[in-house]
Amino acid sequence: MECASSWGLSEAARGPHPLLGAYHDGVTAICHIAARFGVRDWDGRTPCTEWRARDLAGHLRCVADDYAEYLNDSPVSRYARLLGSGPQPQTLARKLARQNAAELAALSDGRPAEHIAAFAAAAREYACRLPSVWDLPHHQYLDRVVTVAGMAGAATAEWHLHAWDLARALGLEHRPAEPELVLAGWRAGMPHLPAADSDDAMVGQAGRLGFGRQRDPWHILLLASGRLPSWAGRLPSWAGRGQRRQARRIR
């Protein structure tokens, strides 16, 4: 599978918006982590409990296409209609889960590496479109208008979260270089799933789970997205004894 730097964003696409650099880093991380999977590793569990790693590869391909569709149809896309259907986050999450499952079931057969390649190409193309429409409205949730920039923040967070999912499936770790920026992207693009500050109940729960009350933006984002920072996957099939010891250490 090709996961070269040529898949990255051009300097023009990264433009004056620092978020696009983090977006690019998330796409690159997914490619690099996916390249470490052996054939059997794709059957491994992920923190997305309903999906194996191969399912997550297909989901990434689907959701990159979805982001392009939502941008094409904004501000009246099917995503905008979904967010306008009601304020209950749990109801929205169930509807999105059904949509994701249906899209994955309809996806043509293909090797996970092919899905990752298609994801990266679609994600890169999407990012190249963003600078010229950065401040336009994308959709609305209650009285909050989410701009194209906000939705780019949501995509940035999603890429890094799924990079973490894939890494944990191998018993490895992923952490964005600028977690504060990724968390800010989530908050801009996902107002229906708020990320609490460290003084709020969510991070109090993190403390009870053993993560302390630190103001760690990456842990806050993992918890906001329904993930546990301590989730432990299995060790990769390619890991030798020394690498297995190292993988255990970085958990």
RODO-2510 file (C-alpha; in nm, 4 decimals, decimal comma):
residues 251
     n   res          X          Y          Z
     1     m     0,0000     0,0000     0,0000
     2     e     0,1324     0,3402    -0,0941
     3     c     0,1411     0,5786     0,1982
     4     a     0,3860     0,8317     0,0708
     5     s     0,4158     1,1983     0,1544
     6     s     0,2683     1,2706    -0,1903
     7     w    -0,0645     1,1949    -0,0255
     8     g    -0,0193     1,4965     0,1957
     9     l    -0,1628     1,8399     0,1408
    10     s     0,0215     2,0931    -0,0687
    11     e     0,1411     2,4079     0,1045
    12     a    -0,1366     2,5965    -0,0756
    13     a    -0,3974     2,3545     0,0604
    14     r    -0,2585     2,3841     0,4115
    15     g    -0,2822     2,7575     0,3594
    16     p    -0,3122     3,0045     0,6454
    17     h    -0,5278     2,7742     0,8569
    18     p    -0,3245     2,5802     1,1163
    19     l    -0,6083     2,3311     1,1482
    20     l    -0,5378     2,1996     0,7991
    21     g    -0,1904     2,0986     0,9111
    22     a    -0,3447     1,8898     1,1890
    23     y    -0,5971     1,7518     0,9382
    24     h    -0,3122     1,6436     0,7125
    25     d    -0,1296     1,4882     1,0079
    26     g    -0,4361     1,2784     1,0909
    27     v    -0,4622     1,1436     0,7357
    28     t    -0,0903     1,0673     0,7308
    29     a    -0,1082     0,8928     1,0684
    30     i    -0,3870     0,6649     0,9452
    31     c    -0,1814     0,5717     0,6391
    32     h     0,1341     0,5016     0,8375
    33     i    -0,0442     0,2955     1,1024
    34     a    -0,2417     0,0992     0,8429
    35     a     0,0824     0,0131     0,6632
    36     r     0,1924    -0,1774     0,9763
    37     f    -0,1025    -0,4171     0,9658
    38     g    -0,0454    -0,7750     0,8624
    39     v    -0,3204    -0,9716     0,6915
    40     r    -0,4425    -1,1258     1,0163
    41     d    -0,4159    -0,7989     1,2078
    42     w    -0,7088    -0,6565     1,0113
    43     d    -0,9359    -0,9001     1,1952
    44     g    -0,8348    -0,7511     1,5308
    45     r    -1,0679    -0,5680     1,7657
    46     t    -1,0731    -0,1888     1,7845
    47     p    -1,2021     0,0570     2,0463
    48     c    -1,5040     0,0975     1,8138
    49     t    -1,6555    -0,2117     1,9713
    50     e    -1,8826    -0,3019     1,6810
    51     w    -1,6000    -0,2964     1,4264
    52     r    -1,2912    -0,4989     1,3513
    53     a    -0,9965    -0,3122     1,2028
    54     r    -1,1020    -0,4080     0,8496
    55     d    -1,4456    -0,2567     0,9158
    56     l    -1,2828     0,0633     1,0360
    57     a    -1,0832     0,0836     0,7106
    58     g    -1,4087     0,0623     0,5156
    59     h    -1,5749     0,3185     0,7414
    60     l    -1,2929     0,5636     0,6803
    61     r    -1,3465     0,5328     0,3062
    62     c    -1,7214     0,5901     0,3471
    63     v    -1,6939     0,8840     0,5824
    64     a    -1,4391     1,0656     0,3644
    65     d    -1,6913     1,0436     0,0799
    66     d    -1,9636     1,1639     0,3163
    67     y    -1,7684     1,4766     0,4082
    68     a    -1,7356     1,5609     0,0384
    69     e    -2,1088     1,5053    -0,0147
    70     y    -2,2004     1,7226     0,2835
    71     l    -1,9814     2,0025     0,1509
    72     n    -2,1345     1,9727    -0,1966
    73     d    -2,4854     2,0013    -0,0550
    74     s    -2,4264     2,2461     0,2308
    75     p    -2,6034     2,4108     0,3990
    76     v    -2,8951     2,1765     0,3189
    77     s    -2,7160     1,8404     0,3124
    78     r    -2,8604     1,5227     0,4623
    79     y    -2,6214     1,5797     0,7521
    80     a    -2,7716     1,9274     0,8027
    81     r    -3,1191     1,7743     0,7980
    82     l    -3,0124     1,5144     1,0522
    83     l    -2,8657     1,7758     1,2891
    84     g    -3,1830     1,9782     1,2478
    85     s    -3,4072     1,6851     1,3394
    86     g    -3,3738     1,7335     1,7150
    87     p    -3,1374     1,8267     1,9952
    88     q    -3,0936     1,4874     2,1627
    89     p    -2,7305     1,3740     2,1202
    90     q    -2,8136     1,0089     2,1864
    91     t    -3,0809     1,0067     1,9168
    92     l    -2,8425     1,1725     1,6706
    93     a    -2,5724     0,9202     1,7581
    94     r    -2,8081     0,6275     1,6927
    95     k    -2,9115     0,7712     1,3565
    96     l    -2,5500     0,8279     1,2555
    97     a    -2,4602     0,4748     1,3687
    98     r    -2,7366     0,3320     1,1490
    99     q    -2,6159     0,5430     0,8576
   100     n    -2,2571     0,4289     0,9082
   101     a    -2,3602     0,0635     0,9288
   102     a    -2,5700     0,0900     0,6114
   103     e    -2,2891     0,2566     0,4179
   104     l    -2,0392    -0,0039     0,5334
   105     a    -2,2732    -0,2876     0,4341
   106     a    -2,3163    -0,1341     0,0881
   107     l    -1,9424    -0,0832     0,0353
   108     s    -1,7994    -0,2963    -0,2422
   109     d    -1,5625    -0,5728    -0,1417
   110     g    -1,2011    -0,4707    -0,1224
   111     r    -0,8874    -0,5225     0,0772
   112     p    -0,8478    -0,2923     0,3778
   113     a    -0,5391    -0,1413     0,2149
   114     e    -0,7516    -0,0413    -0,0847
   115     h    -1,0042     0,1253     0,1426
   116     i    -0,7289     0,3179     0,3207
   117     a    -0,5866     0,4325    -0,0134
   118     a    -0,9303     0,5506    -0,1284
   119     f    -0,9850     0,7236     0,2053
   120     a    -0,6568     0,9140     0,1805
   121     a    -0,7247     1,0270    -0,1753
   122     a    -1,0762     1,1484    -0,0875
   123     a    -0,9610     1,3172     0,2341
   124     r    -0,6821     1,5006     0,0505
   125     e    -0,9176     1,6163    -0,2238
   126     y    -1,1658     1,7397     0,0367
   127     a    -0,8997     1,9419     0,2154
   128     c    -0,7925     2,1113    -0,1078
   129     r    -1,1454     2,2474    -0,1474
   130     l    -1,1680     2,4011     0,1992
   131     p    -0,9662     2,7264     0,1956
   132     s    -1,1888     2,9005    -0,0617
   133     v    -1,5099     2,8273     0,1334
   134     w    -1,3652     2,8307     0,4854
   135     d    -1,6071     3,0789     0,6435
   136     l    -1,9285     2,9701     0,4709
   137     p    -2,2092     2,8041     0,6710
   138     h    -2,2073     2,4249     0,6566
   139     h    -2,5034     2,3321     0,8785
   140     q    -2,6827     2,4423     1,1928
   141     y    -2,7391     2,2723     1,5289
   142     l    -3,0010     2,4463     1,7423
   143     d    -2,8945     2,8134     1,7361
   144     r    -2,5323     2,7347     1,6485
   145     v    -2,4188     2,7767     1,2873
   146     v    -2,1272     2,5477     1,2074
   147     t    -1,9085     2,6797     0,9285
   148     v    -1,7059     2,4809     0,6769
   149     a    -1,4085     2,5524     0,9030
   150     g    -1,5959     2,3967     1,1946
   151     m    -1,6749     2,0846     0,9933
   152     a    -1,3082     2,0652     0,8948
   153     g    -1,2373     2,0635     1,2680
   154     a    -1,4764     1,7717     1,3131
   155     a    -1,3027     1,5833     1,0315
   156     t    -0,9616     1,6562     1,1825
   157     a    -1,0709     1,5140     1,5161
   158     e    -1,2258     1,2105     1,3468
   159     w    -0,9069     1,1264     1,1580
   160     h    -0,6954     1,1448     1,4730
   161     l    -0,9472     0,9443     1,6751
   162     h    -0,9563     0,6708     1,4131
   163     a    -0,5772     0,6760     1,3906
   164     w    -0,5827     0,6048     1,7648
   165     d    -0,8388     0,3273     1,7096
   166     l    -0,6148     0,1586     1,4533
   167     a    -0,3046     0,2042     1,6679
   168     r    -0,4725     0,0531     1,9723
   169     a    -0,5837    -0,2463     1,7656
   170     l    -0,2110    -0,3173     1,7272
   171     g    -0,1315    -0,2478     2,0914
   172     l     0,0344     0,0806     1,9904
   173     e    -0,0445     0,4449     2,0585
   174     h    -0,1309     0,7554     1,8611
   175     r    -0,1400     1,1087     1,9945
   176     p    -0,1710     1,4187     1,7743
   177     a     0,1196     1,6603     1,7805
   178     e    -0,1166     1,9468     1,8692
   179     p    -0,3968     1,7935     2,0774
   180     e    -0,5256     2,1354     2,1842
   181     l    -0,5867     2,2243     1,8198
   182     v    -0,7606     1,8930     1,7501
   183     l    -0,9819     1,9372     2,0571
   184     a    -1,0682     2,2901     1,9433
   185     g    -1,1640     2,1455     1,6050
   186     w    -1,3985     1,8975     1,7724
   187     r    -1,5619     2,1745     1,9737
   188     a    -1,6093     2,3888     1,6624
   189     g    -1,7598     2,1110     1,4529
   190     m    -1,9406     1,8868     1,7040
   191     p    -2,1558     2,1121     1,9248
   192     h    -2,4001     1,8239     1,9753
   193     l    -2,1220     1,6248     2,1486
   194     p    -1,9589     1,8759     2,3831
   195     a    -1,6156     1,8073     2,5265
   196     a    -1,6069     1,8995     2,8940
   197     d    -1,3265     2,0937     3,0562
   198     s    -1,1161     1,9230     3,3208
   199     d    -1,3261     2,0687     3,6015
   200     d    -1,6465     1,9184     3,4669
   201     a    -1,8155     1,5878     3,5374
   202     m    -1,6672     1,4081     3,2394
   203     v    -1,3124     1,4594     3,3561
   204     g    -1,4208     1,3791     3,7100
   205     q    -1,5268     1,0464     3,5653
   206     a    -1,1832     1,0180     3,4038
   207     g    -1,0289     1,0632     3,7458
   208     r    -1,2379     0,7801     3,8838
   209     l    -1,1176     0,5659     3,5924
   210     g    -0,7562     0,6367     3,6830
   211     f    -0,6611     0,9165     3,4446
   212     g    -0,6373     1,1923     3,7032
   213     r    -0,7826     1,5400     3,6732
   214     q    -0,5138     1,6690     3,4431
   215     r    -0,6057     1,9141     3,1731
   216     d    -0,5013     1,6740     2,8981
   217     p    -0,6832     1,7808     2,5797
   218     w    -0,6297     1,4456     2,4108
   219     h    -0,7823     1,2498     2,6997
   220     i    -1,0706     1,4972     2,7100
   221     l    -1,1341     1,4346     2,3394
   222     l    -1,1103     1,0574     2,3756
   223     l    -1,3670     1,0674     2,6546
   224     a    -1,5965     1,3068     2,4663
   225     s    -1,6012     1,0656     2,1729
   226     g    -1,6896     0,7723     2,3977
   227     r    -1,3415     0,6196     2,4165
   228     l    -1,1333     0,5149     2,7167
   229     p    -0,7675     0,6243     2,6998
   230     s    -0,6655     0,2956     2,8637
   231     w    -0,8243     0,0721     2,5971
   232     a    -0,5742    -0,2055     2,5211
   233     g    -0,5703    -0,3930     2,1935
   234     r    -0,3730    -0,7009     2,1066
   235     l    -0,0081    -0,7026     2,0018
   236     p     0,0582    -0,7001     1,6277
   237     s     0,1424    -1,0251     1,4536
   238     w     0,4562    -0,8696     1,3047
   239     a     0,6031    -0,7776     1,6423
   240     g     0,9042    -0,9720     1,7571
   241     r     0,9776    -1,0326     2,1214
   242     g     1,1605    -0,7043     2,1713
   243     q     0,8928    -0,5105     1,9837
   244     r     0,6243    -0,6767     2,1934
   245     r     0,7964    -0,5581     2,5095
   246     q     0,8114    -0,2075     2,3645
   247     a     0,4435    -0,2187     2,2647
   248     r     0,3502    -0,3149     2,6179
   249     r     0,5547    -0,0272     2,7566
   250     i     0,3855     0,2393     2,5467
   251     r     0,0336     0,1473     2,6522
***
